[in-house]
Amino acid sequence: MKKTTSLMMSLTLVAALLAGCGTSNSGTSSNSDPTGSNVGSTGKSVTLKVFIAQPRFKEQYDKLAADFTAMMKEQNRDVTIQLELPNTDNAAQILKTRLASNDAPDVFSLHAINELPTFHKAGYLEDLSDQPFVDSLLEDVRKSVTTTDGKVVGVPLETMSWGYLYNKDIFEQYNLEVPNTVTELREIAEQLQSHDVTPFLLSYKESWIPQLVLPLAVGALMKTGNEDFIDRMNKDEGSFQEMKEMFTVMDLINEYGTDRALEVGGDDGAAKFAAGEAAMWLQGPWYAETILKSNPDMNFGVAPLPINDDPNATLINLSASTTLAVSQSSKNKDVAKAFLNFVMSEEYSSGLFESLMFNPTATVHTYKSYPWVDDATVYVKAGKAYQDPSIPQAVKDEVGKGLQSYFAGQMTQDEVLDALDKAWKSFNKVNQ
């Protein structure tokens, strides 16, 4: 990844994402086809299997399923949505098992950066390049779901600007400024502790949460000198020993964190953070909806996590993550594609995305951006951002388990890093 290219992509993405204001109607219009891809009547019932690894949004996705089936009924199609919302920690393995046993969902979610390229290479993804939704995607968002051979293979749901979350009211109460270095972060933690405020909320029950420190560290260290780390790891020429600095901030977070970390998952963590049980949380704004459901008046912000004492390495991560794809083996491709076009339709999409509290990803999204998006934009405009590094999902899974074990005192730093090196080499053997 080249430094200049990364910065320009970051600036373009966020500038585009923040365009527009107002709120659109999320309902469907009578006798209309918001998908722009009328599939017509076949005289038979269709069950569409939809697999999305976001159980916290069950209410929104249940409504989406009901609204889509109602629209299909207007088109004289009898469609039932079989919605599966697995936990993030288990989703990847469940999906791989389903694909290997020829029981693939018709529509399933993948991570745009970490998984789409691998699944496309394996032949699992339908080419969606000719679908109506493609033209509405913002340019840099479209790039995130476009393969190296120019095919669009997914609908991007989430694009995020993230680092960690902090309670703005607590910071204001004690006259604290967002830190630029690890030393400043420690000073803030000590000040908070002196006022009997727990600095960090720890929620390590789900392994994907502690692993968040990995892309933050890799992205920051690549941006400030180690630019070819990913390329070298893909050639078995690098080592995670180069990223050992991530333990500096991880140890600090653990030292000043809440108790019973391995018993607290994401939803519980969101409720505790919303209740003011800690001032900061190593987490992204994808939990905004859950936080605000617990405390509608919660005043939280997004800030870049310091990795070391170089302020130039304190950067915002810009990423396209949860993406919907269509299985190439689906027997209901016409309905599956209609579903994706419905998700991105002008009549419906803006209301859906606003209810999920996701960033805009297409020109059809006209709702006002959220305060935490505006927070991150300040850093992006100052050039303090990077594109999410392309780390294989198998490696992220390994670091999540490793950091759980490290927290529990069952693995050393070097053992965790060695396990990551082995996981990446195993990935290379399968995918080269």
HELIX and SHEET records of a PDB file:
HELIX    1   1 LYS A    3  LEU A   17  1                                  15    
HELIX    2   2 PRO A   55  PHE A   57  5                                   3    
HELIX    3   3 LYS A   58  GLU A   74  1                                  17    
HELIX    4   4 THR A   88  ALA A  100  1                                  13    
HELIX    5   5 LEU A  116  LYS A  121  1                                   6    
HELIX    6   6 PRO A  132  SER A  136  5                                   5    
HELIX    7   7 GLU A  139  SER A  144  1                                   6    
HELIX    8   8 LYS A  168  GLN A  173  1                                   6    
HELIX    9   9 VAL A  182  SER A  194  1                                  13    
HELIX   10  10 PRO A  210  LEU A  212  5                                   3    
HELIX   11  11 VAL A  213  LYS A  223  1                                  11    
HELIX   12  12 PHE A  229  ASN A  234  1                                   6    
HELIX   13  13 PHE A  240  MET A  243  5                                   4    
HELIX   14  14 MET A  246  GLU A  255  1                                  10    
HELIX   15  15 ALA A  261  GLU A  263  5                                   3    
HELIX   16  16 GLY A  266  ALA A  274  1                                   9    
HELIX   17  17 PRO A  285  TYR A  287  5                                   3    
HELIX   18  18 ALA A  288  SER A  294  1                                   7    
HELIX   19  19 PRO A  311  ALA A  313  5                                   3    
HELIX   20  20 LYS A  333  VAL A  343  1                                  11    
HELIX   21  21 SER A  349  LEU A  356  1                                   8    
HELIX   22  22 PRO A  371  LYS A  381  1                                  11    
HELIX   23  23 GLN A  393  PHE A  407  1                                  15    
HELIX   24  24 GLN A  413  ASN A  431  1                                  19    
SHEET    1   A 5 ASP A  78  GLU A  84  0                                        
SHEET    2   A 5 SER A  45  PHE A  51  1                                        
SHEET    3   A 5 VAL A 107  HIS A 111  1                                        
SHEET    4   A 5 THR A 322  VAL A 326 -1                                        
SHEET    5   A 5 VAL A 155  PRO A 156 -1                                        
SHEET    1   B 3 THR A 159  TRP A 162  0                                        
SHEET    2   B 3 ILE A 316  ALA A 320 -1                                        
SHEET    3   B 3 ALA A 385  GLN A 387  1                                        
SHEET    1   C 4 PHE A 200  LEU A 201  0                                        
SHEET    2   C 4 MET A 280  TRP A 281  1                                        
SHEET    3   C 4 TYR A 164  ASN A 167 -1                                        
SHEET    4   C 4 PHE A 300  ALA A 303 -1                                        
END                                                                             
